[in-house]
Structures are given as structure tokens and as C-alpha cells.
Amino acid sequence: MYAIIEDGGQQFKVSEGDLVRIGLRELDPTAEKIEFDRVLLVADGRKVKVGTPLVAGAKVVAEVVDAEAAGPKLRVNTYKRRKGYRRKKGHRQKYTLVRISKIQA
């Protein structure tokens, strides 16, 4: 069984037990679960439910693994030709790591 959910302007194909990196959220320190109610599609072997635009009554429940994780470091180089100007910057995008525990259709 899998589902396609929408969160933060992105779509994710998820199934139970998957680890998913979603955009950083301001969560309660005691928050253990997140519910995604914007479910676009649910499929389980033979039956496929496609929403118009959302599947009615469907939701995906996920447990928070890491509330604030950092992605890989991205390096950005900039220069101006013939001027001797060179700069290097680094950036690490923050995200929330969740594990999908249940898909309800």
C-alpha cells in the first residue's frame, strides 16, 4: 500500500515504514506524531483511489524521528572575472525527518 501526499508544495510517494524528509516545522518538543491530510492518491495492490483533488477521509500518520536535522552541505562559489574576486559560501538546509506509520484510506 502506498500513498501520494502533498506537504509544503511538494509531493511525496510514501508507504508504511518509509523515512521521509519534509520541510522544517515548528513542532512542540513533546510532539511525536504528524498527520498529513492532503492525500492525493491511495493505492493498495488492486484498488486505486484518486482524489479530485484530495481523497476524502484519507490521512497519513507519521512519527517524528528527528525534529530538526540538517541536510548535506552545499557549497556555492562566486567570482568576477579578471578582478581577482572569489568567495566560497556554504549552506545546510534544515528539515524534519519522519517515519510513516499508518496510511488510512
N, C-alpha and C positions, 0 to 999 in steps of 0.2 A: 504494500500500500504506500502510495506517495501522494504528495500534495504540492501545489504551487501557491506560494504565499507572496504577498506584497508587503514590504516594510521599508519606509524611508525612500520611496521612489524606486526601489529595486525589487526584482522578482527572484525568488529562491525556490528551487526544487528540493523538497525535503522528504525524508522518510524517517520512521522511528529509529532512534539511536544515532542519528547524524549530528555532527558538530557543525554549527553554522556561525559565521562571523557576521553580526549585524552592526549597524551604526551605533555609536556610543549613546547610551541612555543615562539619564539622571535617575538612578534607582535608589530605593530605600536600602540601607545597609542590611536590613533583615529580609529583603525580597529574595525569594527562592525560585519563583516561577513567573513566566511571562506568557500571556495569551495573545495569539495572533488571530484576529477575527476577519482580516481581509484575505480570505481564501478564494483563489481564482479557479482552481481545479482540484478535484479529488478523484483518484483512480485506485481501484483495488482488483487487479487481475482482469476481470471481465467487464465490470461496470465502470463507467467514467461519467462523472458529474462535472459539467462545465457551467460556470456561473455567467450571469448576464447583468452586470459584470462580476458579481460575487455569488458564491454558493450559499444559499440560505441555510442558516443553522449550523454551518460548519465552522470549526475553530481548531487551531493547533496549539497545544500546550507544550512549553519548553521550560527546562530548568536552567538557572543561571550557573555556569561553570566559573566564569571569570567576569566580574562586573566592569573592569577597566583593564584591558590588555592592550599592548602596543604591537603594531604590525612591523614588518621589516623596514629597515632604514632605507630611505630613498635619498640619493644624492643628486643635487642639482648644480651644474656648473654653468657659469655665465662669464662671458668675456666680451671685450670690444677689440676688434681687430686693429692692429698697428698702434695701439695705445699702451700696451703693457698692463692692461687691466684684466685681472682674473679673480673670481670669487667662487668659493665652493660652499654650498649650504646643504644641510641635512634635515630630514623631516621623518617623523614616525607617526603615522595615523593611529589614533586610538579607536578601539572597537569593543563590543561586548560579545563574549563567547557564550553560546547557549547550546544545550543538548536537547534535541526533540524527543519528548517522552510519550506524547499521545496525539493521534490525529482523530478528531471526532467529525463524522460526516452526517 
